[in-house]
């Protein structure tokens, strides 16, 4: 039986554990906190001494991702690794012997609406895109105090620019990277946090000359959408409602909440050096998203464009 090891058991770690157990994997958790889970270790070293996992999911706080990855590599773990998004808190240089077995958990690439959008845009001359995502932070994790979450703490890698980096990742995925960025953002609301709660990016990309990305911790209810204009089409995708409109013709696309996670895990488990999954976010792509995040912060500080 395939064994999966989840490092970190916050809300996202618990979701990964539930989904992987549901896929029939023997699931083990590393958590410093005493938790209710059948197999739990306090330390990663102890877990690797007692278990032989095939697959490790790093779901600790963002500022710890590089530490866990580095420890896994130093302990000679040779299986597949999925790092919860974003890859790191900042661009970091970690030597990995085989980058083809390390992926980043940008599961929205597997969302049925984005899949359909990508299909529609194939071969189109893309002119401009508007990306928007927002959700009120106190509503993110019911039953917990948002002020104690890592999202609220910049030191732990929190802030909307990293929390909602799904939008940044899929922009790069859809439009072939980025060439320069300008940005505005910061902690603008009355939320009791020390991380950024609002960000707006203006991007130039190889496949789309104008891309705007606006993300926040403020929207009530939450919103997640993208509008793309091509030479022939206006396409609007709404990931919350599960709809996509092409020149006004509406299509509803059913998608369960866990579906994109299930597809992502299946792709990661099936991936190998001779199998190009295409959809998975690679280590290099995850690093590229971090470069853009770091560049956006520089653009805010300097009030200037930052080039790739």
N, C-alpha and C positions, 0 to 999 in steps of 0.2 A: 504493500500500500504506500502511495506517495505521501510524504510527510511535509507539511508546511509549518514554518516557524514565523510567528508574528512578533515583532519587537515593538512594544508599546501597546497599551490597551486603553487609550482614550476612545472617543466616539468613533473615529475612523478605524482604529485598530480593531475595535469590537466588531465593526461592520465587516472588515476583511476576514476576521476569524469566523464569523457566522456564515459568510458566503462560501469560504473555502471548505468549512465543515459540511455545508450543504452540497458541495460538489463531490463529497465522498473522500476528502483528504483527511488523513490523521493530522489534527491541528493542535499545535503547541504554542503557548504564549510566554514571552518574557516581559515581566512587569515588576517594577520595584514595589508597587502597591499590592496589598493583599486583595485579590479579586476572586470572584466566583467563576472559576473555569476549571474543567477537568484536569488539565495538565499545565502547570504554571511554574516557571522558574524565576528567581529574582535576578539572576545574572546571565548574560549571554554566554559567558565562558562555561558555566555549569550546564546550560542547555546543550551546548555543542559537545560537551563531554558525555552526556547521557543520551543524546539523540543524534540521528543521522538524517537531517532534513535535506530534501531535494530542492526546496524553494523557501526563500526567506523574504518576508515583506517588512520593510523598515517603516514603521508607523509611529515613531517617537516624535517629539516636538522638532520643528524644522531646524533649529540650531544644533540639534544632536545628530542629524542625518549623516554628516560627514564623519563623525566620531564612530557611529555604529558601522558604517560601511568600511572605514579604515580597520576597525577591530575584526570584522568578518574576514577581510583580506589577510590580516596578520595571523588569524587563526586557521588560514588555509582552507576556508570554505570555498568549494568549487562548484556549487550548484547555481541555480538561477536566482537573481535578486531583483525585487521590485521595490523602488524607493517611492514612498508617498510624495506627492507634489507639495511644494516645489522641490527640486533635487537638493538644493542647499539653501542656506540663508543668504549667501553671497556666492559669487563665482569662486570656486576653490579648485585646486589642482591635486587630484588624487590619482596615483598610478594604479591602473587596473590591468592585469595581465590579459584579460579577455573581456573587452568592452561589450561584445555581442551577447553576453549573458546578464547584463545590467540594464534595467528599464526603469522608466519613471511613470508613475500612476496617473497619467492624464487620461482618465477613462472617458471623458466627453468625446474623444475621437471615435468611440464606439457607439455613441448615442445615435439612435436611428434617424433623428432629424438632421444631425450634422452629416451623417452618411449620405442621406438624400441630397442635401445641399451640395456636397462635394461632387456628387454624380451630375447634378444639374449644371454646375459651373465648369465641368470638364470641357475643354475646347473653346470656352467663351472668352471674349476680350473683356476683361474685368476693368472697370473704370474707377469705382469707389466702393467703400464698405464702411458701415457704421455698426459697431459692436457695443452692446450695453448689457451690463449685469449688475444687479444690486440686491441685497437682502439685509434687513435690519439685524444687526449682530446679536442683540439680546434674544432674538427668536431662533438663533441657529441651533442651540443645544438645549432643548427643553429640560427643565429641572436642574440646570447648572447656572451659576453666576457668571455672566459673560466677562466680568471684570477680572476674574481669576484665570480665564482661558489664555492659552498661548497667543491667540489672535489679538488679544488686548495688549500684548507685551512685545515691543519692538526687539528687545534683547533676545527673546526666544524665537525670533523669526516671524513674529506676527505682523499684521497689517494687511490691508486689502490688496496691495500690489502683489503680495505673495499668496494670500489666501485665494484670491480669484485669478490666479495666473493661468487657470484653464483657458481663459479668453486669450491671453497672450500666446499660449501654446498653439491653440487651434488657428489663430491668425497666421502664425509662422508656418503651420502645417498646410493651410489652405492656399497661402499666397507666396510660398517659397522663400521665407526668411525675411530679413529687413535690411535696409540700407542706411536709414537715419531716423532719429526720433526727437520730438519736442514734447514737453510734458508740463502739467500743472498738478499739484496734489499736496496732501498733508492731512493733518488732524484738524478738521474743520467744524465738526459737530460738538454737541454737548455730551457725547458718549464718554464715559469715564475710562479712557484708554490712553496709552502713550504711543500708540502706533497710528499709522495713516488710515483714515476712514474713507477717503475719496481720492480718486486719481483719474486723470484724463490724459491720454496719449494721442499724439498725431504722428503717424508713421508713413514712411515711404517704403514700399516693398517691391521685389522684382516683378511680381505678377499683378500688383494693384498699386497705382500711383498715389492714392489717397486712402488711408485707413484711419478711422478714429476709434479709440477704445475708451469707454467710460465705465468705471467700476466703483462700487461703494458699499459701505456697511449700513445704508440708510433706507433703502426701499421697503415700503410696507404696502402690499405684499411684495414678495420677491419677484424680480424680473430677470429674464435671460434671453436675449434676442440678437439677431444679426440681420442687417439689410444690405444687400449687395446689388449694385447697378452694373450691368454689363452693356455692351453695345446694343443688345437686343432685348435684354430682360431686366425686370426688377424682381428680385427674389427676397422674401422676408421669411425668416425662420424663427419660430418661437419655441424654445426648448422647454418652457414651463407648460405651455398649453399643448405641446406636441403637434404643432401645425407648421406647414410651409406653404407659402403663397408665391406663385410664379405668374407675373403679369395679371394679378388679381384672381387667379384660379387657385382656390384653397384646397389643400390636401391635409387630411388628418393622419398622423402616423402614431400608432400605438407603441408605447414603450414603458415597460415597468421600471421602477426606480433602480432596482438592482441589476437590470439587464446589461447595462454598459460595463459594470464591474465584473459580472460573470464572463462576458465576452473578453474583456481585457485579461483576466486571470487565465482563461483557457488559451489565449494567444501566447501569453508569457510561458505557460507550462509546456506548450508545444514548440516553442521557438528553439532553434539550434543554429549553429554556424552556417548550415547549408539551406536554411529555410528563411526566406525573407518574408516576415509577417506583414510588413508595409504599414500596418495600422499602429503598432506599438510605438510609444515614444522612446527613442533610444537614449543612451547616456549622453551622446553628443548633442542631440536635440534638446535634452533637458538642460544641458550646460548653455546652449544658445539662448534658451528662455531666460536663464539667469543673467547672461550678458545684457540682454535687453532690459531686464528689471534694473540692474545696476546702472545702465546707461540712462534710463528714465529718471532715476534719482539724481544723477549728475545733471541732467537737463533741467530739473526743478531747481537745483542749487545754483546753477550758473545762468539760468534763463536763456540758454542757447541750444541750438540743435547739437545732437551728438551723433556722429557717424559710426557705422559698424567698423 
